[in-house]
Amino acid sequence: MTHAPPTTTRPDRKALVKAFVASLSGTSLEWYDFAAYSVASALVFGQLFFPSHDPLSGTLLAFSTYAVGYVSRPLGGFVFGRLGDVLGRKKVLVITLLVTGIATVLIGLLPTHSQVGSLGAVLLVILRFAQGVGIGGEWGGAVLLSSEFGSDKHRGFWASAAQVGPPAGNLLANGVLAVLAAALTQEQFMSWGWRVAFLLSAVLVLFGLWIRVKLEETPVFKELQEKGERAGAPVREVFTREPRALVSGILSRVGPDVLYALFTVFVLTYATQQLKVPQSWAVTGVMLGSTLQLALMPLAGALSDRFGRRKVYLVGAIGAGVWPFVFFPMVGGGSAPLLIVGVIVGLIWHALMYGPQAAFVSEQFSTALRSTGSSLAYTLAGVIGGALAPLLFTSLFAYFDTWVAPAIYLAATCVVTLIGLSLSRPSTR
């Protein structure tokens, strides 16, 4: 099987931009849902669904449900990744958007522990699982939606549309929750204010569906249909015919996932409980860093078109592995401005890896297996990377009572990413 997209007549620039917007907007909306949960797990869910006399214990339990959203991603990757190679990219992306959106709205309607006891926590876990399934099926299709409309020479830039989704969604979620927290009293926010962020997802999902339903199928998939080259059993074929590509894709994603969890999730808990910095400062750091990433990720994707995926990725991985040993001592005095600067720099290293990641991972697989392979690499990496990261960061810090343990953990995952890069196809730029 060839690993280059089939030669086909590319659509005009208007169609290309439309595909870019569809990928960006839909992915951003789904990550808004996911990020709203991430922030709420650090600030709200521990008290409302897992009450405990020890705030740290409640946070650990809340982060456990956070991990469920990652553990369930492989199911979405298996199911929707396969369907993307069989039915097409567009149809799958409509379904995944609905799955994630509906689950998020229902979270906003959940009764808390004080109302229904442990049933509220059980329902929260179920809906978090559904969120993960939707996200797991989203990424591979969104990457191909934009990259398969774009030219091969600029695949890194066009594929980065899906990569901008996490910081855009994270920025929107943090922004909404910050406005609510500022406008309401603490009692009002804990009582009903946090629910507004989740219920807003209904409006956002309708907007995303409007864009995606109007979009055409990618020209690459159309050509696969015409030539009858679609894979009959894509999941099995990925494991049997392209295992090295799958391993490379998985390992390359571990470091970025763990780094992102540190500077968007764990940092909120660390800042408020350890550094005693107001929540607003910690959230501000995440928002400013996410804003910068909106431009840095497409830039990193474009740089990978010029200098090579692995080179740009490598710089980000090395910087990410070193930065926690600078960050934690720098913020140890409780300086809010230094905290903000530290988070921003951490997210810059993340952007250098995440920007070219979509093109890098998808290029590992042959055209007929690209949706399945990319989705599996993305979701399986999430299980060993992002799923456990907030929980491990919190547990390591609590057990060793020092920032060195979390820093070593992040550095080790960046080494794993470097191994993944070394296993990538020699022809990959």
C-alpha positions as CSV (number, residue, x, y, z in Angstrom):
1,M,0.0,0.0,0.0
2,T,1.2,3.5,-0.8
3,H,1.7,5.9,2.1
4,A,1.1,9.0,0.0
5,P,-2.4,10.3,-0.8
6,P,-3.8,9.2,-4.1
7,T,-3.1,11.6,-6.9
8,T,-6.3,13.6,-7.5
9,T,-7.5,16.9,-8.6
10,R,-7.7,19.2,-5.6
11,P,-10.7,21.4,-5.0
12,D,-10.4,25.2,-5.2
13,R,-9.1,27.2,-2.3
14,K,-12.7,28.0,-1.2
15,A,-13.4,24.3,-0.6
16,L,-10.0,23.9,1.1
17,V,-10.7,26.8,3.5
18,K,-14.2,25.5,4.2
19,A,-12.7,22.1,5.1
20,F,-10.2,23.8,7.4
21,V,-13.0,25.7,9.2
22,A,-15.1,22.6,9.5
23,S,-12.3,20.7,11.1
24,L,-11.3,23.6,13.3
25,S,-14.7,24.6,14.5
26,G,-16.1,21.1,15.1
27,T,-13.0,19.9,17.0
28,S,-12.9,23.1,19.0
29,L,-16.5,22.6,20.0
30,E,-15.9,19.0,21.1
31,W,-12.8,20.1,23.1
32,Y,-14.8,22.8,24.7
33,D,-17.0,20.1,26.1
34,F,-14.0,18.0,27.2
35,A,-12.1,21.0,28.6
36,A,-15.2,22.2,30.6
37,Y,-15.1,18.9,32.3
38,S,-11.4,19.1,32.9
39,V,-11.6,22.5,34.6
40,A,-14.7,21.5,36.6
41,S,-13.0,18.3,37.8
42,A,-10.2,20.5,39.3
43,L,-12.4,23.2,40.8
44,V,-16.0,21.8,41.3
45,F,-16.6,18.1,40.9
46,G,-14.6,17.0,43.9
47,Q,-16.9,18.9,46.3
48,L,-20.2,18.3,44.5
49,F,-19.9,14.6,43.5
50,F,-17.1,13.2,45.7
51,P,-17.5,15.0,49.0
52,S,-14.7,14.3,51.5
53,H,-13.2,16.0,54.6
54,D,-9.9,15.9,52.7
55,P,-9.9,18.2,49.7
56,L,-7.0,16.2,48.1
57,S,-9.0,13.0,48.2
58,G,-12.0,14.6,46.5
59,T,-9.7,16.0,43.8
60,L,-8.1,12.6,43.2
61,L,-11.6,11.0,42.8
62,A,-12.6,13.8,40.4
63,F,-9.4,13.2,38.4
64,S,-10.3,9.5,38.3
65,T,-13.5,10.4,36.3
66,Y,-11.4,12.7,34.2
67,A,-9.3,9.7,33.3
68,V,-12.4,7.8,32.2
69,G,-12.7,10.2,29.3
70,Y,-9.3,9.0,28.0
71,V,-9.8,5.3,28.7
72,S,-13.0,5.3,26.6
73,R,-11.3,6.9,23.7
74,P,-10.0,3.7,22.2
75,L,-13.6,2.5,21.8
76,G,-14.3,5.6,19.8
77,G,-11.1,5.1,17.9
78,F,-11.9,1.5,17.0
79,V,-15.5,2.2,16.0
80,F,-15.4,5.6,14.4
81,G,-11.9,5.2,13.0
82,R,-13.0,2.1,11.2
83,L,-16.1,3.7,9.9
84,G,-14.1,6.7,8.6
85,D,-12.2,4.3,6.3
86,V,-15.4,2.4,5.3
87,L,-18.2,5.0,5.2
88,G,-16.2,8.3,4.9
89,R,-14.8,11.1,7.0
90,K,-17.8,13.4,6.9
91,K,-20.5,11.0,8.2
92,V,-18.4,10.0,11.1
93,L,-17.6,13.6,12.1
94,V,-21.3,14.4,12.3
95,I,-21.9,11.4,14.6
96,T,-19.0,12.1,16.9
97,L,-20.1,15.7,17.4
98,L,-23.5,14.6,18.5
99,V,-22.3,12.0,20.9
100,T,-20.0,14.4,22.7
101,G,-22.4,17.3,22.7
102,I,-25.4,15.4,24.1
103,A,-23.2,13.9,26.8
104,T,-22.0,17.4,27.8
105,V,-25.5,18.9,28.0
106,L,-26.6,16.0,30.2
107,I,-23.7,16.6,32.6
108,G,-25.1,20.1,33.1
109,L,-28.3,18.6,34.2
110,L,-26.9,16.0,36.7
111,P,-28.1,15.9,40.3
112,T,-25.2,16.2,42.8
113,H,-24.2,13.9,45.7
114,S,-26.3,16.0,48.1
115,Q,-29.4,15.3,46.0
116,V,-29.1,11.7,44.9
117,G,-26.0,10.3,46.7
118,S,-23.6,8.2,44.8
119,L,-25.9,7.9,41.8
120,G,-24.8,11.4,40.7
121,A,-21.2,10.2,40.6
122,V,-22.1,7.1,38.6
123,L,-24.0,9.1,36.0
124,L,-21.1,11.5,35.8
125,V,-18.7,8.7,35.0
126,I,-21.1,7.3,32.3
127,L,-21.4,10.6,30.6
128,R,-17.7,11.2,30.8
129,F,-17.2,7.8,29.1
130,A,-19.5,9.0,26.3
131,Q,-17.5,12.2,25.9
132,G,-14.4,10.1,25.5
133,V,-16.0,7.9,22.9
134,G,-16.9,10.9,20.8
135,I,-13.5,12.6,21.2
136,G,-11.8,9.3,20.3
137,G,-13.6,9.1,17.0
138,E,-13.3,12.8,16.3
139,W,-9.6,13.4,16.0
140,G,-8.7,11.0,13.1
141,G,-11.5,12.1,11.0
142,A,-11.0,15.8,11.6
143,V,-7.3,15.5,10.7
144,L,-8.1,13.8,7.4
145,L,-10.9,16.2,6.7
146,S,-8.6,19.2,6.4
147,S,-5.4,17.4,5.3
148,E,-7.1,15.4,2.5
149,F,-8.5,18.6,1.0
150,G,-5.1,20.3,1.2
151,S,-2.0,20.0,-0.9
152,D,0.7,17.4,0.0
153,K,3.4,20.1,0.3
154,H,1.4,22.0,3.0
155,R,-0.1,19.1,4.8
156,G,1.4,20.1,8.1
157,F,-0.3,23.4,8.1
158,W,-3.7,22.3,6.9
159,A,-3.8,19.2,9.2
160,S,-3.1,21.6,12.2
161,A,-6.7,22.7,12.0
162,A,-7.7,19.7,14.2
163,Q,-4.8,20.5,16.5
164,V,-6.0,24.0,17.2
165,G,-9.2,22.5,18.6
166,P,-7.9,21.7,22.1
167,P,-6.5,25.1,22.9
168,A,-9.5,26.8,21.3
169,G,-11.9,24.7,23.3
170,N,-9.8,25.0,26.4
171,L,-9.8,28.8,26.0
172,L,-13.5,29.0,25.5
173,A,-14.3,26.6,28.4
174,N,-11.9,28.5,30.8
175,G,-13.3,31.8,29.6
176,V,-16.9,30.8,30.2
177,L,-16.2,29.4,33.6
178,A,-14.0,32.4,34.6
179,V,-16.8,34.8,33.6
180,L,-19.3,32.8,35.6
181,A,-17.1,32.6,38.6
182,A,-16.5,36.4,38.5
183,A,-20.1,37.3,38.0
184,L,-21.6,35.0,40.6
185,T,-21.0,34.5,44.3
186,Q,-19.1,31.3,45.3
187,E,-22.4,29.8,46.5
188,Q,-24.2,30.6,43.3
189,F,-21.4,29.2,41.2
190,M,-21.2,26.0,43.1
191,S,-25.0,25.7,43.2
192,W,-25.9,26.3,39.5
193,G,-23.4,28.5,37.8
194,W,-21.0,25.7,36.7
195,R,-23.9,24.1,34.9
196,V,-24.3,27.0,32.4
197,A,-20.9,26.1,30.8
198,F,-22.1,22.6,30.0
199,L,-25.6,23.6,28.9
200,L,-24.1,26.1,26.4
201,S,-22.7,23.1,24.5
202,A,-26.2,22.7,22.9
203,V,-25.9,25.9,21.0
204,L,-22.3,25.3,20.1
205,V,-23.0,21.8,18.8
206,L,-25.8,23.0,16.5
207,F,-23.4,25.5,15.0
208,G,-20.8,22.7,14.4
209,L,-23.4,20.5,12.8
210,W,-24.5,23.2,10.5
211,I,-21.0,23.5,9.1
212,R,-20.2,19.8,8.8
213,V,-23.5,18.7,7.3
214,K,-22.9,21.1,4.4
215,L,-19.4,19.9,3.7
216,E,-18.5,17.5,0.9
217,E,-16.6,14.2,1.4
218,T,-12.8,14.5,1.0
219,P,-11.5,14.0,-2.6
220,V,-9.0,11.3,-1.3
221,F,-11.8,9.2,0.1
222,K,-13.9,9.7,-3.1
223,E,-11.0,8.3,-5.1
224,L,-10.7,5.3,-2.8
225,Q,-14.4,4.6,-3.4
226,E,-14.0,4.9,-7.1
227,K,-11.0,2.6,-7.3
228,G,-12.5,0.1,-4.8
229,E,-9.5,0.3,-2.5
230,R,-11.2,0.8,0.8
231,A,-10.0,-1.6,3.5
232,G,-12.4,-4.5,4.4
233,A,-11.1,-5.0,8.0
234,P,-9.1,-1.8,8.7
235,V,-8.6,-2.5,12.5
236,R,-7.1,-5.9,11.9
237,E,-5.0,-4.7,9.0
238,V,-3.5,-1.9,11.0
239,F,-2.3,-4.3,13.7
240,T,-1.1,-7.0,11.2
241,R,0.3,-4.9,8.4
242,E,1.4,-1.6,10.0
243,P,2.4,-2.3,13.6
244,R,5.5,-0.1,13.5
245,A,3.5,2.8,12.3
246,L,1.0,2.3,15.1
247,V,3.7,2.1,17.8
248,S,5.4,5.2,16.5
249,G,2.2,7.1,16.5
250,I,1.3,6.0,20.0
251,L,4.6,6.7,21.6
252,S,5.0,10.1,19.9
253,R,1.8,11.3,21.5
254,V,2.5,10.4,25.1
255,G,4.8,13.3,26.0
256,P,2.5,16.0,24.6
257,D,-0.6,14.6,26.4
258,V,1.2,14.5,29.8
259,L,2.6,18.0,29.3
260,Y,-0.8,19.3,28.4
261,A,-2.4,17.7,31.5
262,L,0.3,19.4,33.7
263,F,-0.2,22.9,32.4
264,T,-4.0,22.9,31.9
265,V,-5.4,20.6,34.6
266,F,-2.9,19.8,37.4
267,V,-1.6,23.4,37.5
268,L,-5.0,24.6,38.6
269,T,-4.9,22.3,41.7
270,Y,-1.2,22.9,42.4
271,A,-1.6,26.7,42.2
272,T,-4.6,26.9,44.5
273,Q,-3.8,24.2,47.1
274,Q,0.0,24.3,47.2
275,L,1.0,27.8,46.1
276,K,-2.1,29.5,47.6
277,V,-2.5,31.5,44.4
278,P,-6.1,32.7,43.6
279,Q,-8.0,30.5,41.1
280,S,-8.3,33.5,38.8
281,W,-4.5,33.7,38.3
282,A,-4.1,30.1,37.5
283,V,-7.0,30.2,35.0
284,T,-5.5,33.3,33.5
285,G,-2.2,31.6,32.8
286,V,-4.0,28.7,31.0
287,M,-6.1,31.1,29.0
288,L,-3.2,33.2,27.8
289,G,-1.2,30.2,27.0
290,S,-4.1,28.7,25.0
291,T,-4.6,32.0,23.2
292,L,-0.9,31.9,22.1
293,Q,-1.3,28.3,20.9
294,L,-4.0,29.3,18.5
295,A,-1.3,30.9,16.3
296,L,1.6,28.7,17.3
297,M,0.1,25.4,16.3
298,P,-0.5,26.3,12.7
299,L,2.9,28.0,12.7
300,A,4.5,24.8,14.0
301,G,2.6,22.8,11.3
302,A,3.9,25.1,8.6
303,L,7.5,24.9,10.0
304,S,7.2,21.1,9.8
305,D,6.3,21.5,6.1
306,R,9.6,23.4,5.6
307,F,12.0,21.8,8.0
308,G,10.5,18.3,8.6
309,R,8.0,16.9,11.1
310,R,10.5,15.2,13.3
311,K,12.8,18.1,13.7
312,V,10.1,20.5,14.9
313,Y,8.6,17.7,17.1
314,L,12.1,17.0,18.5
315,V,12.7,20.6,19.7
316,G,9.3,20.6,21.4
317,A,9.9,17.2,23.2
318,I,13.3,18.2,24.5
319,G,12.0,21.6,25.7
320,A,9.1,19.9,27.4
321,G,11.3,17.4,29.2
322,V,13.5,20.1,30.6
323,W,10.9,22.8,31.4
324,P,9.3,21.3,34.6
325,F,12.8,21.5,36.3
326,V,12.7,25.2,35.7
327,F,9.0,25.8,36.2
328,F,8.4,24.4,39.7
329,P,11.4,26.2,41.4
330,M,10.4,29.4,39.5
331,V,6.8,29.4,40.9
332,G,7.7,28.0,44.4
333,G,7.5,31.4,46.0
334,G,3.9,31.8,45.0
335,S,4.4,34.6,42.5
336,A,1.3,34.8,40.3
337,P,3.0,36.6,37.4
338,L,5.8,33.9,37.3
339,L,3.1,31.2,37.4
340,I,1.4,32.7,34.3
341,V,4.8,33.0,32.5
342,G,5.6,29.4,33.4
343,V,2.3,28.1,32.1
344,I,2.6,30.0,28.8
345,V,6.2,28.7,28.2
346,G,5.0,25.1,28.9
347,L,2.2,25.5,26.4
348,I,4.7,26.8,23.8
349,W,6.7,23.6,24.0
350,H,3.4,21.7,23.7
351,A,2.5,23.7,20.5
352,L,5.8,22.7,18.9
353,M,4.9,19.1,19.3
354,Y,1.1,19.3,18.8
355,G,1.2,21.5,15.7
356,P,2.9,19.0,13.4
357,Q,1.5,16.0,15.2
358,A,-1.6,15.5,13.0
359,A,0.4,15.3,9.8
360,F,3.1,13.3,11.5
361,V,0.8,10.6,12.8
362,S,-1.4,10.3,9.7
363,E,1.6,10.0,7.4
364,Q,2.7,6.9,9.2
365,F,-0.3,4.9,7.7
366,S,-1.3,3.9,4.2
367,T,-4.2,5.9,2.6
368,A,-6.8,3.1,3.0
369,L,-6.0,2.7,6.7
370,R,-5.3,6.3,7.6
371,S,-8.5,7.0,9.5
372,T,-8.3,3.8,11.6
373,G,-4.6,4.0,12.2
374,S,-4.6,7.6,13.2
375,S,-7.6,7.2,15.5
376,L,-6.0,4.1,17.2
377,A,-2.7,5.8,17.7
378,Y,-4.4,8.9,19.1
379,T,-6.7,7.1,21.5
380,L,-4.4,4.4,22.7
381,A,-1.8,7.0,23.5
382,G,-4.4,8.9,25.5
383,V,-4.8,5.9,27.8
384,I,-1.2,5.6,28.8
385,G,-0.6,9.4,28.6
386,G,-3.3,12.0,29.3
387,A,-5.7,9.6,31.1
388,L,-3.5,9.0,34.1
389,A,-1.5,12.2,34.1
390,P,-3.5,14.4,36.4
391,L,-4.0,11.5,38.8
392,L,-0.3,10.6,38.8
393,F,0.8,14.2,39.1
394,T,-1.4,14.6,42.2
395,S,-0.5,11.3,43.7
396,L,3.3,11.7,43.1
397,F,3.3,15.1,44.7
398,A,1.2,13.9,47.6
399,Y,3.4,10.9,48.3
400,F,6.8,12.4,47.8
401,D,5.8,15.9,49.0
402,T,8.1,17.4,46.3
403,W,7.8,18.8,42.8
404,V,10.7,16.7,41.7
405,A,8.7,13.5,41.3
406,P,6.1,15.0,38.9
407,A,8.9,16.7,37.0
408,I,10.8,13.3,36.5
409,Y,7.5,11.7,35.4
410,L,7.0,14.3,32.7
411,A,10.6,14.1,31.6
412,A,10.3,10.3,31.3
413,T,7.2,10.6,29.0
414,C,9.1,13.0,26.8
415,V,11.8,10.3,26.4
416,V,9.0,8.0,25.3
417,T,8.0,10.5,22.7
418,L,11.6,10.7,21.4
419,I,11.5,6.9,21.0
420,G,8.3,7.2,19.0
421,L,9.9,9.8,16.7
422,S,12.9,7.5,16.1
423,L,10.6,4.7,15.0
424,S,8.8,6.8,12.5
425,R,9.0,6.0,8.8
426,P,12.3,7.2,7.2
427,S,10.4,9.0,4.4
428,T,8.4,11.1,6.9
429,R,9.6,14.7,6.8
